Amino acid sequence: MSQPIENQKQQVNFTLNGREVGGSAEPRKLLSDFLRQEMALTGVHVSCEHGICGCCTVRIDGKAVRACLTLAVQVDGRRVDTVESLAHAGELSDLQKAFRKHHGLQCGYCTPGILMSVEAFLEISPKPNEEEIRDMLGGHICRCTGYTGMVRAIKEVVEQRNEPVPLIEV
């Protein structure tokens, strides 16, 4: 007797944090579970499992997406970036450094998802005002910080990224 089709694993090949990877997943396996269990990326946190809290936010083809609402098979052939993609050669990104400097995290559980949302947000809105930043953060639930440090960190990064680059005379 053969397995029912819903229990048969499917091959999933995609780009994960800049690397071509592959694995197999049951059709109903959530991307959050697949990334944690099959790809061993523990920066993807799961809390509400309803897409409300934002802890599981990753980027799929550059767009911020809730991994707990996405099936692993849906990323076949796509690009997925997790919080692990932000640091390069062991060096934290400017956003990660600013969150640390301004105490934009406490327990840190929600932080990976927030960082991924902020990066996606800043790509489409590189010069947001404080109200726009707070509105974007409203899609995440953080019980520890009160968001003030996060807002300060994001504002600092916005200022740094938008500073004019001095011309170097040759």
Legacy VTK file of the C-alpha trace (Angstrom):
# vtk DataFile Version 3.0
C-alpha trace
ASCII
DATASET POLYDATA
POINTS 170 float
0.000 0.000 0.000
1.439 3.390 -0.979
1.613 6.463 1.241
-1.098 9.082 0.810
0.180 11.908 -1.415
-0.025 14.479 1.425
2.636 12.524 3.363
5.091 12.158 0.491
8.108 14.434 0.709
8.900 16.804 -2.120
12.293 18.127 -3.119
12.790 21.818 -2.339
15.756 23.615 -3.939
16.321 27.293 -3.227
18.883 29.959 -2.430
19.301 30.347 1.321
21.329 33.308 2.552
23.174 33.406 -0.766
23.884 29.643 -0.969
22.139 27.088 -3.163
20.570 24.468 -0.887
18.100 21.641 -1.112
16.104 19.355 1.067
12.879 17.445 1.161
9.699 18.462 2.899
6.229 17.129 3.341
3.726 19.349 1.506
2.311 20.679 4.790
5.655 21.457 6.483
5.926 25.102 7.427
8.926 27.081 6.227
9.718 28.082 9.821
9.943 24.419 10.854
11.886 23.482 7.720
14.464 26.224 8.282
14.929 25.300 11.943
14.805 21.508 11.634
16.225 20.750 8.191
18.512 23.753 7.627
19.563 24.174 11.317
18.929 27.929 11.284
17.800 28.703 14.791
17.503 32.455 14.218
14.034 31.838 12.811
11.857 31.917 15.912
8.294 30.685 16.196
5.902 32.093 18.754
2.257 32.607 17.826
2.142 30.348 14.736
-0.594 32.615 13.332
1.521 35.323 11.663
0.629 37.938 14.262
3.800 38.319 16.332
6.385 38.562 13.532
9.065 36.467 15.281
9.370 34.183 12.258
9.820 36.911 9.629
12.239 36.054 6.836
12.699 37.547 3.388
11.560 35.682 0.303
12.801 37.273 -2.902
13.443 40.432 -0.878
9.977 40.714 0.638
9.350 40.297 4.392
7.206 37.186 4.890
5.995 35.237 7.921
7.662 31.816 7.761
4.951 30.299 9.983
2.372 31.039 7.271
4.488 29.806 4.360
4.926 26.218 3.299
8.461 25.019 2.675
7.515 23.753 -0.795
6.517 27.316 -1.738
10.142 28.494 -1.699
11.306 26.032 -4.355
13.392 28.022 -6.852
13.280 31.204 -4.773
15.658 33.198 -2.578
15.203 33.045 1.204
17.164 35.233 3.594
17.125 34.795 7.359
18.670 36.875 10.130
21.835 34.808 9.681
22.335 36.608 6.346
22.808 40.027 7.952
26.278 39.574 9.471
29.230 39.218 7.108
32.470 37.464 8.016
31.524 37.526 11.681
30.875 41.291 11.614
27.409 42.455 12.630
25.477 44.581 10.147
24.974 48.283 10.812
21.399 47.566 11.883
22.450 44.824 14.307
25.112 47.106 15.803
22.604 49.921 16.231
20.101 47.595 17.937
22.828 46.565 20.358
23.975 50.147 20.948
20.459 51.480 21.596
19.211 48.464 23.582
16.726 47.584 20.849
16.583 44.066 22.216
16.284 42.543 25.615
15.350 38.889 25.612
16.067 38.884 21.856
13.315 36.466 20.911
11.496 38.817 18.535
14.650 40.572 17.314
15.534 38.358 14.308
12.107 38.827 12.744
12.134 42.547 13.434
15.581 42.942 11.877
14.393 41.182 8.725
11.314 43.396 8.497
13.369 46.543 9.055
15.845 45.615 6.304
13.003 45.020 3.832
11.267 48.233 4.950
14.391 50.361 4.544
14.856 49.118 1.004
11.450 50.423 -0.042
11.438 53.414 2.315
15.067 54.526 2.809
14.185 57.792 4.595
11.234 57.025 6.870
10.133 59.385 9.608
9.507 58.208 13.167
5.780 57.689 12.589
6.479 55.430 9.593
9.057 53.474 11.590
6.630 52.964 14.471
3.889 51.947 12.050
6.163 49.290 10.513
7.155 48.031 13.962
3.449 47.703 14.764
3.509 44.451 12.809
5.643 42.878 15.539
4.902 42.016 19.116
7.707 42.673 21.586
6.937 42.466 25.274
10.354 43.561 26.568
11.552 46.752 24.919
8.719 49.214 24.490
10.168 49.807 20.992
11.946 53.057 21.979
15.443 51.612 21.576
14.439 49.992 18.297
13.173 53.306 16.936
16.392 55.051 17.992
18.465 52.319 16.347
16.521 52.459 13.092
16.685 56.274 12.988
20.465 56.118 13.468
20.840 53.618 10.625
18.624 55.738 8.364
20.825 58.775 9.076
24.054 56.827 8.482
22.836 55.209 5.268
21.683 58.569 3.903
24.801 60.581 4.748
26.400 62.053 1.651
29.605 60.310 0.698
32.509 62.791 0.642
34.244 63.138 -2.692
37.862 62.088 -2.771
40.019 64.198 -4.996
42.489 62.312 -7.084
LINES 1 171
170 0 1 2 3 4 5 6 7 8 9 10 11 12 13 14 15 16 17 18 19 20 21 22 23 24 25 26 27 28 29 30 31 32 33 34 35 36 37 38 39 40 41 42 43 44 45 46 47 48 49 50 51 52 53 54 55 56 57 58 59 60 61 62 63 64 65 66 67 68 69 70 71 72 73 74 75 76 77 78 79 80 81 82 83 84 85 86 87 88 89 90 91 92 93 94 95 96 97 98 99 100 101 102 103 104 105 106 107 108 109 110 111 112 113 114 115 116 117 118 119 120 121 122 123 124 125 126 127 128 129 130 131 132 133 134 135 136 137 138 139 140 141 142 143 144 145 146 147 148 149 150 151 152 153 154 155 156 157 158 159 160 161 162 163 164 165 166 167 168 169
